[in-house]
Amino acid sequence: MRILGLDFGLKNIGLAYTEGELVEPLGLLKFTGEKKLFQQLDRICTQNKIDLIVIGLPDGELRAKVKKFAKNIEQKIGLSVDFQDETLTSKEAIKLMVESGKPQKKRKQQEHIIAACLILQSYLDQKKINVLR
C-alpha cells in the first residue's frame, strides 16, 4: 500500500511517502490557492500511485480546517483520508534538525516535511502495534 503523509499548514504542506515500513520525505507544497493546491496534490498522488492519505490532526483552531481539507481531498481527488495525532511533531522535527546540525534557514524550510515524516511514521507504527495485538 502506498501512503502519502501530510503535515498541514496555512502556508505550506509537508509531504512524506511510504510503500512499506520506512517513510521518505517527498517535498513541500506552497499554498498559493485552493484550486492549484488540489491540482498539485492530485498529480503527486497519481504519479506515486497513492492508495491512502494520512494527515496530521492538530488540536485547537486548525483542527476544523484540517478536517475540511481532508473532506475536500476525498471529494476532489477520490482518495481515502485517515488522521494521525500530530501533537508536538513540529517541535520534534525542529529538535531532530537542530541535533543533526541543520542551519536555521534550512530548518524553517524543512520543518513541515520532517513533521510529515514523523506523522506518517507514527501512523505506521500504531497500525503495526494494532495488527500485532
C-alpha positions in Angstrom: 0.0 0.0 0.0 1.3 3.4 -1.0 0.6 6.1 1.6 1.1 9.9 1.4 1.6 11.7 4.7 0.7 15.4 5.1 1.6 18.0 7.6 -1.0 20.7 7.0 0.0 24.3 7.5 -1.7 27.5 6.4 1.2 28.4 4.1 3.0 25.1 3.5 2.1 21.4 3.4 4.8 18.9 4.1 4.7 15.7 2.2 6.1 12.2 3.1 5.7 8.9 1.3 5.9 5.2 2.1 5.1 1.9 0.4 6.4 -0.2 3.2 7.7 0.3 6.7 10.1 3.2 6.0 9.0 6.8 5.4 10.7 9.1 2.9 10.4 12.9 2.7 8.6 13.8 -0.5 8.6 17.6 -0.6 6.7 20.8 0.2 3.6 22.3 -1.3 3.2 26.0 -1.0 -0.4 27.2 -0.5 -1.0 29.6 -3.4 -4.7 28.9 -3.9 -7.0 26.0 -3.3 -7.5 25.0 -7.0 -3.8 24.9 -7.7 -3.1 23.1 -4.5 -5.6 20.3 -5.3 -4.2 20.0 -8.8 -0.7 19.6 -7.5 -1.8 17.1 -4.9 -3.8 15.1 -7.4 -0.7 15.0 -9.7 1.5 13.8 -6.9 -1.0 11.1 -5.9 -1.3 9.9 -9.5 2.5 9.9 -10.1 3.2 8.0 -6.9 0.1 5.7 -7.2 -1.1 6.7 -3.8 -3.8 4.5 -2.1 -4.3 6.4 1.1 -3.5 9.9 2.6 -2.7 10.3 6.2 -3.0 13.9 7.6 -1.7 15.1 10.9 -4.6 16.2 13.1 -3.8 19.0 15.4 -5.6 20.3 18.5 -7.1 23.8 18.6 -8.3 26.2 15.8 -6.5 24.4 12.9 -8.4 21.1 13.6 -11.6 22.2 11.8 -9.6 23.4 8.8 -7.7 20.1 8.6 -11.0 18.1 8.7 -12.4 20.3 5.9 -9.2 19.9 3.9 -9.5 16.1 4.3 -13.1 16.1 3.1 -12.1 18.1 0.0 -9.4 15.6 -0.7 -11.9 12.8 -0.6 -14.3 14.7 -2.9 -11.8 16.2 -5.4 -9.1 13.6 -5.6 -11.2 10.5 -4.7 -8.8 9.0 -2.1 -9.5 7.9 1.4 -8.0 10.0 4.2 -7.0 8.9 7.7 -5.8 11.0 10.6 -2.9 10.7 12.9 -2.4 12.8 16.1 0.3 15.4 15.3 0.8 16.7 18.8 4.4 18.0 19.1 5.5 16.8 15.7 6.7 20.2 14.6 8.7 20.6 17.8 10.2 17.1 17.4 11.1 17.9 13.8 12.9 21.1 14.8 14.7 19.2 17.6 15.9 16.5 15.1 17.1 19.1 12.7 19.0 21.0 15.4 20.6 17.8 16.6 21.7 17.0 13.1 23.3 20.4 12.7 20.9 21.9 10.1 21.2 25.7 9.8 18.2 27.7 11.0 17.2 28.7 7.4 17.0 25.1 6.3 15.1 24.1 9.4 12.4 26.6 8.6 12.1 25.3 5.1 12.1 21.6 6.0 10.0 21.7 9.3 6.8 20.6 7.6 8.5 17.9 5.5 10.1 16.4 8.6 6.8 16.7 10.6 5.0 14.9 7.7 7.6 12.1 8.0 7.0 11.9 11.8 3.2 11.8 11.4 3.4 9.1 8.8 5.9 7.0 10.7 3.7 7.3 13.9 0.7 6.1 11.8 2.6 3.1 10.5 4.0 2.2 14.0 0.5 2.5 15.5 -1.0 0.3 12.8 1.7 -2.3 13.3 1.1 -2.4 17.0 -2.7 -2.8 16.4 -2.1 -5.7 14.0 0.2 -7.5 16.4 -2.5 -7.4 19.2 
